[in-house]
Amino acid sequence: MTDLLSPPPLSPPPTPATLADVARLAGVSKMTASNVINGKPGMSEATRQRVLRAVEQTGYVANPAARRLAGRRSNLIGVLAPRYGVPYVTELLHGALGAAEDAGMNLAVFTTSGRVSLERERAALLRTLADGVLLILPSGDEHQMFEGAVPVVTAGSLSPYSVRGDNAHGGLLVARHLLALGHRRVAYIRGPETSRVHREESRARERGLRDGLREGGVDLSPPYVAAGDFTEAGGERAAHELLRLPEPPTAIFAANDSAALGVLRAAEGCGVRVPGELSVVGYDDVGAAARGRPPLTTVRQPLPEMGGAAVRMLLDLVRGVSPAPPPLFPTTLIVRDSTGPPPSPSR
């Protein structure tokens, strides 16, 4: 009686099919099976069809990468961004989300942490789940983690497919604006040097500033170039250094708006009037720039438009279309209350 009432023993769950199973059934190497599944060129049609049949017969089609191969995309775009709360990232994401929603796609955002092992785990997850990946301000060559698996587009970086603002032109606009106001002692607060993309963007803005100042016969000398890190605290620290110079600058251009807001805070703490004694210029025109005290003159990058363009480029790649790389997005100077003529007589 007891035996009749006892439940039958549970069968072990089926073992998921592996790439080795697919390769064995198709009569090809694991590398060849992987190349077919990941859509790499150079495979004969006969080989491709054998692998596809093996994928279906083994059930390996349940793998999201195989679903993409079979034409059933996940409708998911993965995003890797430095961290939440960075205004540049937030505004890019706003445009990316709008473009993704217009295309019926979902956006999954992962933040990077600088921990290589964790970023590799996240990259492995996105290679499996996402149809494509958008990298925002990558610190190095993160796009190589996705090579051959899913298409990748970057924002703010030099890569095969990327969207960027015209940073050098932005710096040039700042120089011409400050020269027109009569400034001769102009300082620059750089971005961080630890990240290749940050370094490239900061130096392009500095190069434009230098070229523009030379048009007016002004050199950007070493004492007037300060280290920064794109943060408000970093901008405040750099501004204190510059304001302690024997001949402090009458204008400071910071490499982004967060640093420029830090300059405003430093000036207020030192009793330096803006713009009466010091003009301040930022870069990006994030929402906080217009709310500065005083509202910040800055260079506008069309960040939402850049985020949307990055997603549309990525969707073209997902569909197998080779998009034309977009030109550098134009930058424009937005003049507000933080800039004016230098004090007279010069202090």
Secondary structure, DSSP 4 states (H G I P E B T S, - for coil): -HHHHSPPPPPPPPPPP-HHHHHHHHTS-HHHHHHHHTT-S---HHHHHHHHHHHHHHTGGGSHHHHHHTT----EEEEEES-TT-HHHHHHHHHHHHHHHHTT-EEEEEE--S-HHHHHHHHHHHHHH-SEEEEES-SSSGGGGGTTTS-EEEESS-SSSEE-B-HHHHHHHHHHHHHHHT---EEEE---SSSHHHHHHHHHHHHHHHHHHHHTT----GGGEE---SSHHHHHHHHHHHHTSSS--SEEEESSHHHHHHHHHHHHHHT--TTTT-EEEEEE--GGGGGSSSPPEEEEP-HHHHHHHHHHHHHHHHTT--PPPPPPBP-EEE--TT--PPPSS--
